[in-house]
Amino acid sequence: MNRFLFLPMLLALTVVLTSCVDEEEFDDTPQGNFEALWKIIDERYCFFEYKQQEYGLDWNEVYDKYRVRINDNMTDDQLFEVMSDMLAELRDGHVNLSRASDFARYWSWQEDYPANVSDTLLRRYLGTDYKIAAGLQYRVLDDNIGYVRYESFSDGIGEGNLDEVINRLMLCQGLIIDIRGNGGGELTNAEKLAARFTNEPVLVGYMQHKTGTGHNDFSAMEEQWLQPSANMRWQKRVCVLTNRGVYSAANEFVKYMKALPGATIVGDRTGGGAGLPFSNMLPNGWAVRFSACPMYDSEGQSTEFGIEPDYSVSLTDSDFSRGIDTIIELARTLLNK
């Protein structure tokens, strides 16, 4: 049994581990760079089987589709566009191609869906006298429900910060943690926060590592255990608010919380992002990032395409016109029952 949630080297979903294409030499030509990119993904990307099942992805067909667009007379801009389009076939927000002048990305996991969060409404609920503890903004709502807004797991939080926040909200009826729009950051912050909501070790998921160049060459499932914090812990109910903008380390946080009996997930399905990203370099110096280590929930299911909430709810136009956040209000109702 693995009593540690992650190996020390896996500190964040945004970790970038760089290596070179050393197994085979490719020319610094449009054709050489295209072949290098396709091979890197073919041998090291981790979701081929899953995405073949989900939407019929065939990486060999992708090669044939985009190879015909490559020629020796194309400009760098044209090459970048073709290779970016090819990577978009993976439908993965952790897959990027970058050069000095541009950054190719796939953001449809959130752009194709309602935002279900409004800065206007958040300012109304937080007011102007909310408290700030590192990356956390918090206050007590007028029905004695604690409200914590955490916009990015890239914003660090210390154990002392969390002790103070919990201590100040201790007399509240329940707690809302709003991570809508949180695109991820450091897994250590996600783990640190989730550890405040359990009194015993909890199996929250599994992880695998790539062991070979085949699409299905993976290690056995390794257990991910969430350890309870040695500091102050929350003992009442908590609602976590989500939308499609919740991705990467934030998606993992929702995965942890969903495994805890005292937590309820409220809002929209998360955006996903369940692969630990690594990176590599092409012959022309462009960098490619890709998902290399798949992670799963406590039932062994992939969360690459998101996690369903316990209560699915969206912001409504009628509530917005009255200055009401539909998702926050449902969480308050659940906590006040």
Disulfide bonds with the S-S distance in Angstrom:
none
